[in-house]
Amino acid sequence: MIGTNWAVLIPIALFAIAAIIVPTMTNIATTDDWGYTRSVETLYWDIRLTVYPVVAATAIGQVFWGGLFALVFGMTLGVMRLSTVVIVGIGAAALYALLRQLGVSRSRSAMGISLYLFNPLTFILSFTFMTDPHFTSWMLIALAFYTWGLKDTRTRAWSIVLGSVAAGFAFWIRQQGALIPFAVVLYLIVTRQLWFNRRSLRLALQTAMAPALMLIAYYTWLKWFNDVTAVQQGFLDEVKRYGWDGAWHLTRYLTYIELAYLGLILIPILITIIPTWRSSGDGGSFRSPVGYWSFIGLLTVIVTGMFFFTAQGRRMPYIPQFVGAGGLGSPDVPGSRMRVIEWPEVYRILTIAAVIGAILASLMICRHLTPKFSPERSVAGIIAMVGVWQLVGVLPPSFHYIYRTISLDRYLLPLIPLGIALLLWSLRDIRIFQPVGWIAIACVAVLSTAGTRDYLVYMDSVWAMARTANERGIPNTKLDAGAGWDGYHLYTDMLDDGVVKSIAPNGSPWWLYFYAKNTDATYVVASNPARYSTYEVVMKKEYNQWLENNHVYIYLLKQKGAPWPPT
C-alpha cells in the first residue's frame, strides 16, 4: 500500500522536519490548553479521569491520547504538544486516503494534504494542546473508514464499524463529533440506502451504534462521576438565552465568514487552474440545475457578506484568535503582540483574495453536483454532508462570542480538510498546473513555520520572565503573566481556596475574571508596557523573532507604589 502511495510520505516528512525547526517541546501553555493538560496530569499522577469546570469541550478522548504520550515520554507541556503534532500527521494520512477514494491522483492528493498541514490555522494549532486539531484528525479518520465501507453497493462492515468508533472518539474530544455519524446516516437516508428492512437496520447500527454508546457512556460518567462543568453549563445557558434569534444572527454572519476563510486558504490550489483554464474543455458548465442554483445561492451569500462587512469596516481575518494581525498564536498575554503587518492595504488584499477564492471554489464544486451515482460521488456526498453539519457545529460554541467577535477562527478548522477534499474532487478531470500550487504552498509553509516558531519563542520568553519574577520573590498570587501561565499555575489553587471573585484591578484582562481570580496583578509580564499607564517597568529582556524587523522585548511591570525589589 505505501509502495504505491509513497507521495503521502513527502508532506508528512516535511511536517516532521518543520516540527524540529519549531521549538515543539517548549515548556509553555497557550491560552486555555493548560486546562486539558491539567486533566492529563491528574490522570497520569492520580489515575483519575477529571474534566475541570473551566473546560467546555468533552475532552476525555484527548486526555486519554495525551495520557498515552505521557506514559511513553513523560508528563510535560512539550509532550502534550508533541501528541498534537502526531495526531495531526495521522489525520493528514487519513485525508490522503479520502482524496484517493475521491479519485484524486497521488500527486494532487499530496498537494492537498500539504496545504492542509501547512496552512497557517492548521499549522499553529498543531503546536498547541487545543481540542480543535485533535477533533479534526479523528473526524478525518472516521470519514476515511466510513467512506471506504460505504463507497460501493457492497458495504464493508468492518470499515464502517471502525469509522463509527473513530466518530465516537471524536465526540469524546468535542461535542460536534456526534454530528459525524448523524450526517452519515442522513446521507444514507437521502440516497435511499436506508429503508425499513433488516439490511438497513444492520447498516444503521454499524454506522451509529458505537458513537451512541460512547455518548451515553460519556454523559453517564459526567453526571455521576465528574459533574457537568461550569463552562459547559454556561455555554448551554447562552444557547437557551439567545435562542433562535441568536442562531439566525450567527448563521447569517458565519456562513459568509466560513466561505471567506475557505476561499483564502484554498487559493494555492485554485491558482493552478489559471494557466490551463482555456484548455480545460468544458469551461464553467454545470452538470445539473441543482449545481447551478447552489452556486447562485453561495454567490449571493459571498457578495452580500462582503459588502455588509466592508460597510462595517471589517477586513480579513474576520475572527482572529490564532491567526491575526499580531501573527500566529493566541494574543492572551498582557499588552498582546505588536502588529506583524502595519499596512492596511494588506488586509484589503486578503479580503479580496478570500472573496475571489470563495466564488471560484464554489463554482468548481457546484458545477459537479449531479444526482448520478458513482463510488467517487458517494464519497464526495458523505464528505459534503458531514461538512454541512460541521458548519452547524460551529454555532453552539460561537454563542459565547455572538455580540463580540462572533466566533473564533479555530472553530473553523474541521472545515478546511473537507473543503480541500471537495475542491480537488471537483478538479480531478481538469488539467491543472501543479508547480504553481506547490510554489504557493511552499511560501505558505515558510510563513507558517516562521510564525509558529516566533509564537513559541515569544511565549517561552513570557514564561521565562514569569519564572524570573518568582525567583525575585513575587508569588503567582501577585503576578499576571497571561492566560496560559495564570491558568496553569493558579486555577486549581483558586478552586481549592474557594475564590469566587476576582481581586484584580478593574479593567484587567478577561482571564483574571475567569480562571485566575486569586491574583491581584500587582506585577505584570507584558509585551507592550504602553498599555499599562498605572504600571512602570522594572525589568525587560529582548527576544528573537524571525518575522519582526524591530527589536522586541518582554517586560516585567509593577504597579506604581508597589515595592521593588518585592519584600
C-alpha positions as CSV (number, residue, x, y, z in Angstrom):
1,M,0.0,0.0,0.0
2,I,2.7,2.5,0.9
3,G,4.7,1.4,-2.1
4,T,2.1,2.8,-4.5
5,N,1.2,5.7,-2.3
6,W,4.7,7.0,-1.4
7,A,3.7,10.5,-2.2
8,V,1.9,10.8,1.2
9,L,5.2,10.4,3.0
10,I,6.7,13.6,1.5
11,P,4.4,16.2,3.1
12,I,4.3,14.3,6.4
13,A,8.1,14.1,6.4
14,L,8.3,17.9,5.7
15,F,5.8,18.4,8.5
16,A,8.0,16.4,10.9
17,I,11.0,18.5,9.8
18,A,9.1,21.7,10.5
19,A,8.3,20.3,14.0
20,I,12.0,20.1,14.6
21,I,12.5,23.7,13.4
22,V,9.7,24.9,15.6
23,P,10.6,24.5,19.4
24,T,7.8,21.9,19.9
25,M,9.0,20.8,23.3
26,T,9.0,24.3,24.8
27,N,7.6,24.2,28.4
28,I,4.7,26.6,27.9
29,A,0.9,26.5,27.7
30,T,-1.1,28.7,25.4
31,T,-4.4,30.4,26.1
32,D,-6.6,27.7,27.7
33,D,-4.9,24.4,26.5
34,W,-3.5,24.2,30.0
35,G,-7.0,23.0,31.2
36,Y,-6.7,19.8,29.2
37,T,-3.1,19.4,30.3
38,R,-4.2,19.6,33.9
39,S,-6.7,16.7,33.2
40,V,-3.9,14.6,31.7
41,E,-1.7,15.3,34.8
42,T,-4.5,14.2,37.1
43,L,-4.9,11.0,35.0
44,Y,-1.1,10.4,35.0
45,W,-0.3,11.2,38.6
46,D,-3.6,10.3,40.4
47,I,-5.0,7.7,37.9
48,R,-8.3,9.6,38.0
49,L,-10.2,10.9,35.0
50,T,-11.3,14.5,35.6
51,V,-12.5,17.4,33.4
52,Y,-12.2,20.6,35.2
53,P,-15.1,23.2,35.4
54,V,-13.2,25.6,33.1
55,V,-13.4,23.1,30.2
56,A,-16.2,23.5,27.7
57,A,-15.3,20.6,25.3
58,T,-16.0,16.9,26.2
59,A,-12.2,16.5,26.1
60,I,-11.8,13.0,27.6
61,G,-10.6,11.4,24.3
62,Q,-7.8,14.0,24.1
63,V,-7.0,13.4,27.8
64,F,-6.6,9.6,27.0
65,W,-4.4,10.4,24.0
66,G,-2.2,12.8,26.0
67,G,-2.0,10.3,28.8
68,L,-0.7,7.7,26.4
69,F,2.1,10.1,25.3
70,A,2.8,10.9,29.0
71,L,3.3,7.2,29.8
72,V,5.8,6.9,26.9
73,F,7.7,10.2,27.0
74,G,6.9,11.7,30.5
75,M,4.4,14.3,31.7
76,T,5.5,17.7,30.3
77,L,3.8,20.5,28.5
78,G,6.0,19.9,25.5
79,V,5.0,16.2,25.3
80,M,1.3,17.3,25.2
81,R,2.2,19.5,22.2
82,L,4.0,16.6,20.6
83,S,0.9,14.5,20.9
84,T,-1.0,17.0,18.9
85,V,1.7,17.1,16.1
86,V,1.5,13.3,15.9
87,I,-2.3,13.1,15.7
88,V,-2.4,15.9,13.1
89,G,0.1,13.9,11.0
90,I,-2.2,10.8,11.3
91,G,-5.2,12.9,10.3
92,A,-3.3,14.1,7.2
93,A,-2.7,10.5,6.2
94,A,-6.5,9.9,6.6
95,L,-7.2,12.9,4.4
96,Y,-4.9,11.4,1.8
97,A,-6.9,8.2,1.9
98,L,-10.1,10.2,1.4
99,L,-8.6,12.0,-1.6
100,R,-7.6,8.8,-3.2
101,Q,-11.1,7.4,-2.7
102,L,-12.4,10.5,-4.4
103,G,-10.4,9.6,-7.5
104,V,-7.8,12.3,-6.9
105,S,-4.3,11.5,-8.3
106,R,-1.4,10.7,-5.9
107,S,0.4,13.9,-6.7
108,R,-2.7,16.1,-6.2
109,S,-3.6,14.3,-3.0
110,A,-0.1,15.0,-1.7
111,M,-0.6,18.7,-2.6
112,G,-3.9,18.6,-0.8
113,I,-2.5,17.3,2.4
114,S,0.4,19.7,2.2
115,L,-2.0,22.6,2.0
116,Y,-3.9,21.1,5.0
117,L,-0.8,20.7,7.1
118,F,0.9,24.0,6.3
119,N,-1.9,26.5,6.1
120,P,-1.4,28.9,9.0
121,L,-4.5,27.9,11.0
122,T,-3.8,24.1,11.0
123,F,-0.1,24.6,11.5
124,I,-0.3,26.9,14.5
125,L,-3.0,24.8,16.2
126,S,-0.8,21.7,15.6
127,F,1.6,23.1,18.1
128,T,-0.9,23.6,20.9
129,F,-2.9,21.1,23.1
130,M,-6.2,22.6,22.0
131,T,-9.1,20.2,21.2
132,D,-9.6,21.5,17.6
133,P,-6.7,19.8,15.8
134,H,-7.4,16.6,17.8
135,F,-11.1,16.6,16.9
136,T,-10.4,17.4,13.2
137,S,-7.9,14.5,13.0
138,W,-10.3,12.0,14.4
139,M,-13.1,13.3,12.2
140,L,-10.9,12.6,9.2
141,I,-10.0,9.1,10.5
142,A,-13.7,8.4,10.9
143,L,-14.5,9.6,7.4
144,A,-11.7,7.6,5.8
145,F,-13.2,4.4,7.3
146,Y,-16.8,5.4,6.8
147,T,-16.3,6.2,3.1
148,W,-14.2,3.1,2.4
149,G,-17.0,1.0,3.9
150,L,-19.9,2.8,2.1
151,K,-18.4,3.8,-1.3
152,D,-19.7,0.7,-3.1
153,T,-23.0,-1.0,-3.2
154,R,-21.2,-3.9,-1.4
155,T,-20.5,-2.4,2.0
156,R,-17.6,-3.3,4.3
157,A,-18.9,-3.8,7.8
158,W,-15.5,-3.8,9.5
159,S,-14.6,-0.4,8.0
160,I,-18.0,1.2,8.8
161,V,-17.7,0.0,12.4
162,L,-14.1,1.4,12.7
163,G,-15.4,4.6,11.3
164,S,-18.1,4.7,13.9
165,V,-15.7,4.1,16.8
166,A,-13.4,6.9,15.5
167,A,-16.5,9.2,15.3
168,G,-17.4,8.3,18.9
169,F,-13.8,9.2,19.9
170,A,-14.2,12.5,18.1
171,F,-17.2,13.1,20.2
172,W,-15.1,12.4,23.3
173,I,-13.0,15.4,22.2
174,R,-15.6,17.9,21.0
175,Q,-19.4,17.7,21.2
176,Q,-19.9,18.2,17.4
177,G,-18.4,14.7,16.9
178,A,-22.0,13.5,17.4
179,L,-22.8,15.2,14.1
180,I,-20.5,12.9,12.2
181,P,-22.5,9.7,12.4
182,F,-25.7,11.7,12.2
183,A,-24.6,13.2,8.9
184,V,-23.5,9.8,7.5
185,V,-26.9,8.3,8.5
186,L,-28.7,11.3,7.0
187,Y,-26.7,10.8,3.7
188,L,-27.7,7.1,3.6
189,I,-31.4,8.1,4.1
190,V,-31.3,10.8,1.4
191,T,-29.7,8.4,-1.1
192,R,-32.2,5.7,-0.2
193,Q,-29.6,3.3,1.2
194,L,-31.6,3.1,4.4
195,W,-35.1,1.8,4.5
196,F,-37.4,-0.3,6.6
197,N,-35.8,-3.7,6.3
198,R,-33.3,-5.9,8.1
199,R,-30.3,-4.8,5.9
200,S,-30.9,-1.2,6.6
201,L,-31.2,-1.8,10.3
202,R,-27.9,-3.6,10.3
203,L,-26.3,-0.8,8.3
204,A,-27.7,1.9,10.6
205,L,-26.4,0.0,13.7
206,Q,-22.9,-0.4,12.1
207,T,-22.9,3.3,11.4
208,A,-24.2,4.8,14.6
209,M,-24.3,2.3,17.5
210,A,-20.7,2.8,18.7
211,P,-21.0,6.6,18.8
212,A,-24.4,6.3,20.6
213,L,-22.9,4.0,23.2
214,M,-19.9,6.3,23.7
215,L,-22.2,9.3,24.0
216,I,-24.2,7.6,26.7
217,A,-21.1,6.4,28.5
218,Y,-19.7,10.0,28.5
219,Y,-22.8,11.6,29.9
220,T,-23.2,8.9,32.5
221,W,-19.7,9.5,33.6
222,L,-20.1,13.3,33.5
223,K,-23.3,13.2,35.6
224,W,-22.3,10.5,38.2
225,F,-18.5,10.8,38.5
226,N,-17.4,14.2,37.3
227,D,-20.4,16.6,37.3
228,V,-21.3,18.9,34.4
229,T,-18.6,21.5,34.1
230,A,-19.5,25.1,34.8
231,V,-18.4,26.3,31.4
232,Q,-20.4,23.5,29.6
233,Q,-23.4,24.6,31.5
234,G,-22.7,28.2,30.8
235,F,-22.5,27.6,27.1
236,L,-25.8,25.7,27.2
237,D,-27.4,28.6,29.1
238,E,-26.2,31.0,26.5
239,V,-27.7,29.0,23.7
240,K,-31.0,28.9,25.5
241,R,-30.9,32.7,26.3
242,Y,-30.2,33.8,22.7
243,G,-32.5,31.1,21.2
244,W,-33.5,31.0,17.6
245,D,-32.9,34.7,17.1
246,G,-29.3,34.3,18.1
247,A,-28.9,31.2,15.9
248,W,-30.2,33.1,12.9
249,H,-27.8,36.0,13.7
250,L,-24.8,33.7,13.9
251,T,-25.9,31.7,10.8
252,R,-26.0,34.9,8.7
253,Y,-22.6,36.1,9.8
254,L,-20.8,32.7,10.0
255,T,-21.9,31.4,6.6
256,Y,-20.1,34.2,4.9
257,I,-17.1,34.1,7.3
258,E,-16.6,30.4,6.8
259,L,-16.8,30.7,3.0
260,A,-14.3,33.6,3.1
261,Y,-11.8,31.7,5.2
262,L,-12.0,28.6,3.0
263,G,-11.7,30.8,-0.1
264,L,-8.4,32.3,1.2
265,I,-7.0,29.0,2.3
266,L,-7.8,27.3,-1.0
267,I,-6.0,29.9,-3.1
268,P,-2.8,27.8,-3.7
269,I,-5.0,25.1,-5.3
270,L,-7.2,27.5,-7.2
271,I,-4.4,29.3,-8.9
272,T,-3.3,26.0,-10.5
273,I,-6.4,26.3,-12.8
274,I,-5.4,29.6,-14.3
275,P,-2.6,28.6,-16.7
276,T,-4.8,25.8,-18.1
277,W,-8.3,27.3,-17.9
278,R,-8.7,27.8,-21.7
279,S,-7.7,24.2,-22.4
280,S,-9.8,22.6,-19.7
281,G,-12.5,21.6,-22.1
282,D,-16.0,22.3,-20.6
283,G,-15.4,25.8,-19.2
284,G,-17.8,26.6,-16.4
285,S,-20.8,24.4,-17.5
286,F,-22.9,22.9,-14.7
287,R,-23.8,19.2,-14.7
288,S,-27.3,19.8,-13.2
289,P,-29.7,22.6,-12.2
290,V,-29.0,21.7,-8.6
291,G,-25.4,22.7,-9.0
292,Y,-26.4,25.9,-10.8
293,W,-28.8,27.1,-8.2
294,S,-26.5,26.1,-5.4
295,F,-23.8,28.3,-6.9
296,I,-26.2,31.2,-7.3
297,G,-27.1,30.8,-3.6
298,L,-23.5,30.7,-2.5
299,L,-22.6,33.6,-4.8
300,T,-25.4,35.7,-3.2
301,V,-24.1,34.9,0.3
302,I,-20.5,35.8,-0.6
303,V,-21.2,39.1,-2.4
304,T,-23.8,40.2,0.2
305,G,-21.5,39.3,3.1
306,M,-18.5,41.1,1.5
307,F,-20.5,44.4,1.1
308,F,-22.0,44.1,4.6
309,F,-18.7,43.5,6.3
310,T,-16.9,46.1,4.3
311,A,-19.6,48.7,5.2
312,Q,-18.7,47.9,8.9
313,G,-15.0,48.5,8.2
314,R,-14.1,44.8,8.8
315,R,-11.4,43.0,6.8
316,M,-9.9,39.6,6.8
317,P,-9.1,37.9,9.2
318,Y,-12.6,38.4,10.5
319,I,-12.5,36.3,13.6
320,P,-8.8,36.3,14.7
321,Q,-7.6,34.2,17.6
322,F,-4.8,32.1,16.4
323,V,-4.3,33.9,13.0
324,G,-4.4,37.7,13.3
325,A,-2.7,41.0,12.9
326,G,-0.2,40.1,15.6
327,G,0.9,37.0,13.7
328,L,0.2,33.4,14.6
329,G,-0.8,32.3,18.1
330,S,-3.3,33.5,20.7
331,P,-2.8,37.1,21.9
332,D,-3.8,36.3,25.5
333,V,-0.7,37.9,27.2
334,P,-0.9,41.4,28.9
335,G,-0.3,44.0,26.2
336,S,-0.6,41.4,23.4
337,R,1.8,41.4,20.5
338,M,2.6,44.2,18.1
339,R,1.2,44.0,14.6
340,V,3.4,42.0,12.2
341,I,2.0,43.8,9.2
342,E,1.2,47.5,9.6
343,W,-0.1,48.3,6.1
344,P,-3.9,48.3,6.0
345,E,-3.8,47.6,2.2
346,V,-2.6,44.0,3.0
347,Y,-5.9,43.3,4.9
348,R,-7.9,44.6,1.9
349,I,-5.9,42.4,-0.4
350,L,-6.6,39.4,1.8
351,T,-10.3,40.2,1.8
352,I,-10.4,40.5,-1.9
353,A,-8.5,37.2,-2.4
354,A,-10.8,35.5,0.1
355,V,-13.9,36.6,-1.8
356,I,-12.5,35.6,-5.2
357,G,-11.3,32.3,-3.8
358,A,-14.7,31.6,-2.2
359,I,-16.5,32.3,-5.5
360,L,-14.1,30.3,-7.6
361,A,-14.2,27.3,-5.2
362,S,-18.0,27.4,-5.1
363,L,-18.1,27.4,-8.9
364,M,-15.8,24.5,-9.2
365,I,-17.6,22.3,-6.7
366,C,-21.2,23.2,-7.6
367,R,-20.7,22.6,-11.3
368,H,-20.0,18.9,-10.5
369,L,-23.2,18.4,-8.4
370,T,-25.4,15.8,-10.0
371,P,-27.7,13.1,-8.8
372,K,-25.8,10.4,-10.8
373,F,-24.2,7.7,-8.6
374,S,-20.6,6.6,-8.7
375,P,-18.2,5.5,-5.9
376,E,-16.4,8.8,-6.0
377,R,-19.6,10.8,-5.9
378,S,-20.7,8.6,-2.9
379,V,-17.5,9.6,-1.1
380,A,-18.0,13.2,-2.0
381,G,-21.6,13.1,-0.9
382,I,-20.6,11.8,2.6
383,I,-17.9,14.4,2.9
384,A,-20.3,17.2,1.8
385,M,-23.0,16.1,4.3
386,V,-20.5,15.9,7.1
387,G,-19.2,19.3,6.1
388,V,-22.7,20.9,6.2
389,W,-23.3,19.6,9.7
390,Q,-19.8,20.7,10.8
391,L,-20.9,24.2,9.7
392,V,-23.8,23.8,12.1
393,G,-21.4,22.5,14.7
394,V,-19.6,25.9,14.7
395,L,-22.8,27.6,16.0
396,P,-23.1,26.3,19.6
397,P,-19.6,27.4,20.9
398,S,-20.0,30.7,19.0
399,F,-23.0,31.8,21.1
400,H,-20.4,32.8,23.7
401,Y,-19.0,35.4,21.3
402,I,-22.2,36.3,19.5
403,Y,-22.1,40.1,20.0
404,R,-18.3,40.4,20.4
405,T,-16.1,38.7,17.8
406,I,-18.9,36.4,16.5
407,S,-16.7,33.3,16.8
408,L,-13.1,32.1,16.9
409,D,-11.0,31.1,13.9
410,R,-10.1,27.7,15.4
411,Y,-13.7,26.6,15.3
412,L,-13.4,26.6,11.5
413,L,-10.5,24.1,11.4
414,P,-12.7,21.0,10.6
415,L,-14.0,22.7,7.5
416,I,-10.5,23.1,5.9
417,P,-9.7,19.5,5.0
418,L,-13.3,18.9,3.9
419,G,-13.1,22.0,1.6
420,I,-9.7,20.8,0.2
421,A,-11.2,17.3,-0.5
422,L,-14.3,18.6,-2.3
423,L,-12.3,21.1,-4.4
424,L,-9.7,18.5,-5.5
425,W,-12.6,16.1,-6.3
426,S,-14.2,18.8,-8.5
427,L,-10.9,19.3,-10.3
428,R,-9.9,15.7,-10.8
429,D,-10.9,15.7,-14.5
430,I,-9.4,19.2,-15.2
431,R,-5.8,19.9,-16.2
432,I,-4.0,22.0,-13.6
433,F,-0.5,23.3,-13.5
434,Q,0.8,21.8,-10.2
435,P,4.1,23.6,-10.0
436,V,2.3,26.9,-9.3
437,G,0.4,25.3,-6.4
438,W,3.5,23.7,-4.9
439,I,5.3,27.0,-5.0
440,A,2.4,28.8,-3.3
441,I,2.2,26.1,-0.6
442,A,5.9,26.3,-0.1
443,C,5.6,30.0,0.6
444,V,2.7,29.5,3.0
445,A,4.7,26.7,4.7
446,V,7.7,29.0,5.3
447,L,5.5,31.7,6.7
448,S,3.6,29.2,8.9
449,T,6.8,27.7,10.2
450,A,8.4,31.0,11.0
451,G,5.3,32.4,12.5
452,T,4.7,29.4,14.8
453,R,8.4,29.4,15.8
454,D,8.1,33.1,16.6
455,Y,5.0,32.5,18.7
456,L,6.5,29.7,20.8
457,V,9.7,31.7,21.3
458,Y,7.6,34.6,22.4
459,M,5.6,32.5,24.9
460,D,8.8,30.9,26.2
461,S,10.2,34.5,26.8
462,V,6.9,35.4,28.7
463,W,7.2,32.3,30.9
464,A,10.9,32.8,31.4
465,M,10.2,36.3,32.7
466,A,7.4,35.0,35.0
467,R,9.9,32.4,36.4
468,T,12.3,35.2,37.0
469,A,9.6,37.1,38.8
470,N,9.0,34.1,41.0
471,E,12.7,33.8,41.7
472,R,12.8,37.5,42.8
473,G,10.1,36.7,45.4
474,I,6.9,37.6,43.5
475,P,4.3,34.9,44.2
476,N,1.8,33.9,41.5
477,T,-1.0,35.4,43.5
478,K,0.6,38.9,42.8
479,L,1.6,38.2,39.2
480,D,-0.3,38.3,35.9
481,A,1.7,36.6,33.1
482,G,-1.0,35.8,30.6
483,A,-3.8,33.3,30.3
484,G,-1.6,30.3,29.9
485,W,0.7,31.0,32.9
486,D,-2.1,32.2,35.2
487,G,-4.4,29.3,34.4
488,Y,-1.8,26.6,34.7
489,H,-0.3,28.0,38.0
490,L,-3.4,29.5,39.7
491,Y,-6.6,27.8,38.6
492,T,-6.5,24.6,40.8
493,D,-5.5,26.7,43.8
494,M,-8.4,29.0,43.1
495,L,-10.7,26.1,43.2
496,D,-9.2,24.7,46.4
497,D,-9.3,28.0,48.2
498,G,-12.9,28.7,47.1
499,V,-12.1,32.0,45.5
500,V,-15.2,33.2,43.6
501,K,-14.5,36.9,43.0
502,S,-11.5,38.4,41.2
503,I,-9.2,40.6,43.3
504,A,-7.5,42.1,40.2
505,P,-7.9,45.8,39.4
506,N,-10.9,46.9,37.3
507,G,-10.3,46.6,33.6
508,S,-7.9,43.7,33.9
509,P,-7.7,41.1,31.2
510,W,-10.6,38.6,30.9
511,W,-8.7,35.6,32.3
512,L,-8.3,37.3,35.7
513,Y,-12.1,37.2,36.0
514,F,-12.4,33.6,34.7
515,Y,-9.7,31.3,36.0
516,A,-7.1,33.4,37.8
517,K,-9.3,35.3,40.3
518,N,-6.8,34.8,43.0
519,T,-4.1,37.2,41.8
520,D,-4.1,40.9,42.4
521,A,-1.8,41.6,39.4
522,T,0.5,43.9,41.3
523,Y,3.2,42.7,38.9
524,V,2.6,42.0,35.2
525,V,4.6,40.4,32.5
526,A,3.8,42.3,29.3
527,S,5.0,42.8,25.8
528,N,3.7,46.4,25.5
529,P,4.1,48.5,28.6
530,A,2.4,51.5,26.9
531,R,-1.0,49.9,27.6
532,Y,-0.4,49.9,31.3
533,S,-0.4,53.6,32.3
534,T,-0.6,52.8,36.1
535,Y,2.5,50.5,35.9
536,E,6.2,51.1,35.5
537,V,8.9,48.9,34.0
538,V,11.3,47.2,36.4
539,M,12.9,44.7,34.0
540,K,13.0,43.9,30.3
541,K,14.5,41.2,28.1
542,E,14.9,41.1,24.4
543,Y,13.8,38.0,22.5
544,N,14.3,36.9,18.9
545,Q,11.7,36.9,16.1
546,W,12.2,35.9,12.5
547,L,9.2,37.9,11.2
548,E,9.9,41.1,13.1
549,N,12.4,43.7,11.9
550,N,12.3,45.8,15.1
551,H,13.8,44.9,18.5
552,V,11.1,43.3,20.7
553,Y,11.1,42.9,24.5
554,I,9.3,41.2,27.3
555,Y,8.8,43.5,30.3
556,L,8.1,43.0,34.0
557,L,6.0,45.8,35.3
558,K,4.9,46.8,38.8
559,Q,2.0,49.0,39.9
560,K,3.2,52.5,40.8
561,G,3.8,52.5,44.5
562,A,4.4,48.7,44.8
563,P,7.8,47.8,46.3
564,W,10.8,46.8,44.1
565,P,12.5,44.6,44.8
566,P,9.5,42.9,46.3
567,T,9.5,42.4,50.1
